[in-house]
Amino acid sequence: MSKIKIIVADDHQLFREGIIALLAKNDSLDIIGEAASANELFELMDKSVPHVVLMDISMPETNGLDAIKVAKDKYPECKFIVLTMHAEGQYVVKAVRNGAFGYLIKNADENELIAAIEAVALGKKYFNSEISQLMIGNMALEGESHKKLSDREMEVLELVSEGRTTKEIADQLFVSARTVDTHRVNMMKKLSVQNTAELIKKAAHLKLI
């Protein structure tokens, strides 16, 4: 196989330089660019599409996960590995759903980073046991949260997310405003949130709406 072309996308210059210096020691890898933002990355990819992009999540303008989703449509042949400090299951799941082929925490050692790049360049997914457990745990939590809500609560949730008032929801469902408020309070308790804005955000994250 020819050299694996790589772009490193991270908003911290020192980290980019460190990763590039590390990868440059490997003769099978070719670093063709570096980017401090999603826009810089897209500009580079318009000129030359790499085999693999190492992508941070916390980026200016557009976060890394959203950038992956956009890039996968425009550059389907490119594979993305998320390289981040975020070791939470919801980030792993979103990365996978947005098209990432791998996910590594920034404390990964050199051998694992190289192994991930080589696997992903061949079209294989790369998630070590720690990341796999985070992903499985978060997906299980999503399922449990969904099961916790009753059918009526799901109806109310959908209408709340559409911006309907309590009275409008009550009229549509032929129930009292007090009943709607009770459903709202129960949903907030079940999803461990404090207000309606957090309820909608959490529900969207869990793909309930």
Secondary structure, DSSP 8 states (H G I E B T S, - for coil): ---EEEEEE-S-HHHHHHHHHHHHT-TTEEEEEEESSHHHHHHHHHH---SEEEE-SS-SSS-HHHHHHHHHHH-TT-EEEEEES---HHHHHHHHHTT-SEEEETT--HHHHHHHHHHHHTT--B--HHHHHHHHHHHHHHHHHHHHS-HHHHHHHHHHHTT--HHHHHHHHTS-HHHHHHHHHHHHHHTT-SSHHHHHHHHHHTT--
